[in-house]
């Protein structure tokens, strides 16, 4: 088996921004999702993206590109959104408990709930138009983040950021490996891998976001945080080839699943099946 690409690693280390799933991963998710939208949803998507004129002057209808904006904005115009990209659970927890893990608005599931409210409600002015455009960009991005297992993981090690991994030309950490390096190692690129993701089977059509979160957390617990022999990864470890071989198909599966979930959610929003009043029951039912 070939080794993890050093070029991808060095780019990740030297870049000012590290995107969950890497930029190609987020672009793939949103582009593949767009291909699965109903015609009425595509029209709604184009109209809502055009409201970006009132946000930052960008009214482009390129959904894949818009899904990168949230990782730039969290360091610039929307610094208060940083914590919306993840949720931390205590080590040893077996599943998500929103009262324990997300008591305030600043976490991934509550962020998604708030964004859905914004995109569902009708706007009555340019300020609300700008918020709706931002909400759509964030929604596309955060649904992708949710399916990266180490964005739904342990607070003690900051989602693997504190777990230093040896064996590369430069030091890195477990979180960055899942954010960027595994996507590169899987040979996934935008837009060269669109058809490949469209062929992935066994995908869930659920719009229950808590189910998505718990699935990602189980992947974090049982795969991302464990060597192939079941031992827990600790800082300073070297990841064996078996770990990479086990992780690569899961990365592809999660990217394809994120696209399917995002498409289903947008179809529900655009066609009026999701309302502010039924969000808790249909999307966040415990």
C-alpha positions as CSV (number, residue, x, y, z in Angstrom):
1,X,0.0,0.0,0.0
2,X,1.3,3.5,-0.8
3,X,2.0,5.8,2.1
4,X,0.1,8.9,3.0
5,X,0.8,11.6,0.5
6,X,3.5,14.0,1.9
7,X,2.4,16.8,-0.4
8,X,-1.1,16.8,1.1
9,X,0.4,16.7,4.6
10,X,2.7,19.6,4.0
11,X,-0.1,21.7,2.4
12,X,-2.3,21.0,5.5
13,X,0.5,22.0,7.9
14,X,1.5,25.2,6.0
15,X,-2.0,26.4,5.1
16,X,-3.4,29.2,7.2
17,X,-6.8,27.4,7.2
18,X,-7.4,23.7,7.6
19,X,-10.9,22.7,6.3
20,X,-12.7,19.7,7.7
21,X,-12.6,17.1,4.9
22,X,-10.3,19.5,3.1
23,X,-11.6,21.9,0.5
24,X,-12.1,19.1,-2.0
25,X,-14.2,17.1,0.5
26,X,-16.6,20.0,1.2
27,X,-16.9,20.9,-2.5
28,X,-17.6,17.2,-3.3
29,X,-20.3,17.0,-0.6
30,X,-22.2,20.1,-1.8
31,X,-21.8,19.4,-5.5
32,X,-23.0,15.7,-5.2
33,X,-25.9,16.9,-3.0
34,X,-26.9,19.5,-5.6
35,X,-27.1,16.7,-8.2
36,X,-29.7,15.0,-6.0
37,X,-32.0,18.0,-5.5
38,X,-35.5,18.1,-6.9
39,X,-35.9,20.8,-9.6
40,X,-37.9,23.0,-7.3
41,X,-35.1,22.8,-4.7
42,X,-32.5,23.7,-7.3
43,X,-34.5,26.9,-8.1
44,X,-34.8,27.7,-4.4
45,X,-31.1,27.1,-4.0
46,X,-30.1,29.4,-6.8
47,X,-32.5,32.1,-5.5
48,X,-31.1,31.8,-1.9
49,X,-27.5,31.8,-3.0
50,X,-28.2,35.0,-5.0
51,X,-29.0,36.7,-1.7
52,X,-25.3,36.7,-1.0
53,X,-25.3,40.0,-2.8
54,X,-26.5,41.5,0.5
55,X,-24.0,39.5,2.6
56,X,-20.7,40.2,0.9
57,X,-21.5,41.1,-2.7
58,X,-21.1,37.5,-3.9
59,X,-24.4,36.3,-5.6
60,X,-22.7,33.3,-7.3
61,X,-24.9,30.2,-7.8
62,X,-21.9,27.9,-7.3
63,X,-23.0,25.9,-4.3
64,X,-19.8,23.9,-4.0
65,X,-17.7,27.1,-3.6
66,X,-20.2,28.6,-1.2
67,X,-19.7,25.6,1.1
68,X,-16.1,26.7,1.8
69,X,-17.1,30.1,3.1
70,X,-17.8,29.1,6.6
71,X,-14.3,28.1,7.4
72,X,-13.0,31.4,6.1
73,X,-15.7,33.4,7.9
74,X,-15.0,31.9,11.3
75,X,-11.6,33.6,11.3
76,X,-12.9,36.9,9.9
77,X,-16.4,38.2,9.6
78,X,-18.1,35.6,11.8
79,X,-15.6,34.9,14.6
80,X,-18.4,33.9,17.0
81,X,-19.2,30.9,14.8
82,X,-16.1,28.9,15.5
83,X,-17.7,26.5,18.0
84,X,-20.6,25.7,15.6
85,X,-18.2,23.4,13.7
86,X,-18.1,20.6,16.3
87,X,-19.5,19.1,19.4
88,X,-17.4,17.7,22.3
89,X,-18.4,14.7,24.4
90,X,-16.7,13.5,27.5
91,X,-14.4,10.5,26.9
92,X,-16.3,7.4,27.8
93,X,-19.7,8.7,26.7
94,X,-21.6,6.2,24.7
95,X,-23.9,8.6,22.8
96,X,-24.9,12.2,22.3
97,X,-26.7,13.9,25.2
98,X,-27.6,17.4,24.1
99,X,-28.4,18.6,27.7
100,X,-24.9,17.5,28.7
101,X,-22.9,18.1,25.6
102,X,-24.6,21.2,24.1
103,X,-26.2,23.3,26.9
104,X,-25.6,26.6,25.0
105,X,-26.1,27.6,21.4
106,X,-22.4,27.3,20.5
107,X,-22.2,23.7,19.2
108,X,-22.8,21.9,16.0
109,X,-26.3,20.5,16.4
110,X,-27.7,23.7,17.9
111,X,-26.0,25.6,15.2
112,X,-27.7,23.5,12.5
113,X,-31.1,24.0,14.2
114,X,-30.6,27.8,14.2
115,X,-29.5,27.8,10.6
116,X,-32.6,25.8,9.6
117,X,-34.8,28.4,11.2
118,X,-33.1,31.1,9.2
119,X,-33.4,29.4,5.9
120,X,-37.0,28.4,6.5
121,X,-38.3,31.7,7.5
122,X,-39.3,34.3,4.9
123,X,-37.1,37.4,4.9
124,X,-38.4,40.9,4.8
125,X,-35.5,43.0,4.0
126,X,-31.8,43.0,3.0
127,X,-30.5,42.3,6.5
128,X,-32.6,39.1,6.7
129,X,-31.7,38.3,3.1
130,X,-28.0,38.4,4.1
131,X,-28.6,36.2,7.1
132,X,-30.4,33.7,5.0
133,X,-27.6,33.6,2.5
134,X,-25.1,33.1,5.3
135,X,-27.3,30.4,6.8
136,X,-27.4,28.4,3.6
137,X,-23.6,28.6,3.2
138,X,-23.1,27.5,6.8
139,X,-25.6,24.7,6.5
140,X,-23.9,23.1,3.5
141,X,-20.6,23.3,5.3
142,X,-21.7,22.1,8.8
143,X,-23.6,19.1,7.5
144,X,-20.2,18.1,6.0
145,X,-18.4,18.8,9.3
146,X,-21.0,16.7,11.1
147,X,-20.0,13.6,9.1
148,X,-16.3,14.0,9.9
149,X,-16.0,11.7,13.0
150,X,-13.6,13.9,14.9
151,X,-15.9,16.8,14.7
152,X,-18.2,14.7,17.0
153,X,-15.7,13.5,19.5
154,X,-13.9,14.1,22.8
155,X,-13.4,17.4,24.5
156,X,-10.4,16.2,26.5
157,X,-8.2,15.9,23.4
158,X,-10.0,18.6,21.4
159,X,-11.3,16.2,18.8
160,X,-7.9,14.6,18.3
161,X,-6.1,17.9,17.9
162,X,-4.0,17.2,21.0
163,X,-3.1,13.6,19.8
164,X,0.2,14.1,18.1
165,X,1.0,11.4,15.4
166,X,4.5,10.5,14.5
167,X,5.9,8.8,11.4
168,X,5.6,11.6,8.9
169,X,8.1,14.1,7.6
170,X,6.5,16.7,9.8
171,X,4.5,16.4,13.1
172,X,0.7,16.3,12.7
173,X,-2.2,15.3,14.8
174,X,-5.1,12.8,14.5
175,X,-7.7,15.5,13.7
176,X,-5.8,16.8,10.7
177,X,-5.3,13.3,9.4
178,X,-9.1,12.9,9.2
179,X,-9.7,16.4,8.0
180,X,-7.3,16.3,5.1
181,X,-4.9,13.5,4.7
182,X,-7.3,10.6,4.4
183,X,-9.3,12.4,1.7
184,X,-6.1,12.9,-0.2
185,X,-5.0,9.3,0.4
186,X,-8.3,8.0,-0.8
187,X,-7.6,9.8,-4.1
188,X,-10.7,11.9,-3.8
189,X,-10.7,15.3,-5.7
190,X,-13.1,17.9,-6.8
191,X,-14.5,17.6,-9.3
192,X,-12.8,14.4,-10.4
193,X,-14.6,12.2,-7.9
194,X,-18.2,13.3,-8.3
195,X,-19.3,10.1,-10.2
196,X,-17.4,8.0,-7.7
197,X,-19.3,9.3,-4.8
198,X,-22.6,9.1,-6.7
199,X,-22.0,5.3,-7.0
200,X,-21.6,4.7,-3.2
201,X,-24.5,2.6,-1.9
202,X,-26.1,1.7,1.4
203,X,-26.9,5.3,2.3
204,X,-29.4,6.5,4.8
205,X,-32.2,8.8,3.8
206,X,-33.0,9.8,7.4
207,X,-33.2,13.5,8.3
208,X,-32.8,12.8,12.0
209,X,-29.8,14.9,12.8
210,X,-29.2,13.2,16.1
211,X,-28.9,9.9,14.3
212,X,-26.2,11.4,12.1
213,X,-24.4,12.8,15.1
214,X,-24.4,9.5,16.9
215,X,-23.2,7.6,13.9
216,X,-20.3,9.9,13.5
217,X,-19.5,9.6,17.2
218,X,-19.5,5.8,17.0
219,X,-17.0,6.0,14.1
220,X,-14.9,8.3,16.2
221,X,-14.9,6.0,19.2
222,X,-14.5,2.7,17.4
223,X,-12.3,3.7,14.4
224,X,-10.7,7.2,14.6
225,X,-9.5,6.8,18.2
226,X,-8.5,3.2,17.9
227,X,-5.6,1.3,16.3
228,X,-6.6,-1.7,14.1
229,X,-5.9,-4.0,17.1
230,X,-8.5,-2.1,19.2
231,X,-5.9,-0.2,21.4
232,X,-6.6,3.4,22.0
233,X,-4.4,5.9,20.2
234,X,-2.3,8.1,22.4
235,X,-0.2,11.1,21.6
236,X,3.1,10.1,20.0
237,X,1.8,7.0,18.3
238,X,2.5,5.9,14.7
239,X,-0.6,4.9,12.7
240,X,-0.1,1.5,11.1
241,X,-1.1,0.7,7.5
242,X,-4.0,-1.4,8.7
243,X,-5.5,1.8,10.4
244,X,-5.4,3.6,7.1
245,X,-6.8,0.7,5.1
246,X,-9.7,0.5,7.5
247,X,-10.3,4.3,7.5
248,X,-10.3,5.0,3.7
249,X,-13.6,3.3,2.8
250,X,-15.3,5.0,5.8
251,X,-14.1,8.4,4.5
252,X,-15.7,7.8,1.1
253,X,-18.9,6.5,2.7
254,X,-19.2,9.5,5.0
255,X,-18.6,12.0,2.2
256,X,-21.3,10.3,0.1
257,X,-23.6,10.1,3.1
258,X,-23.2,13.8,3.9
259,X,-24.2,14.6,0.4
260,X,-27.3,12.5,0.6
261,X,-28.3,13.9,4.0
262,X,-27.7,17.4,2.8
263,X,-29.8,16.9,-0.3
264,X,-32.7,15.4,1.6
265,X,-32.6,18.2,4.1
266,X,-32.7,20.9,1.5
267,X,-35.5,19.2,-0.4
268,X,-37.5,19.2,2.8
269,X,-36.8,22.9,3.4
270,X,-37.4,24.1,-0.1
271,X,-40.7,22.3,-0.5
272,X,-42.2,23.4,2.8
273,X,-42.1,20.0,4.5
274,X,-39.9,21.4,7.3
275,X,-41.3,24.3,9.3
276,X,-40.1,26.1,12.4
277,X,-42.8,24.3,14.4
278,X,-41.9,20.8,13.4
279,X,-38.0,21.0,13.4
280,X,-37.6,19.5,16.9
281,X,-39.8,16.5,16.1
282,X,-38.6,15.8,12.5
283,X,-34.9,16.7,12.9
284,X,-33.9,16.6,16.5
285,X,-36.2,14.1,18.2
286,X,-34.2,12.5,21.0
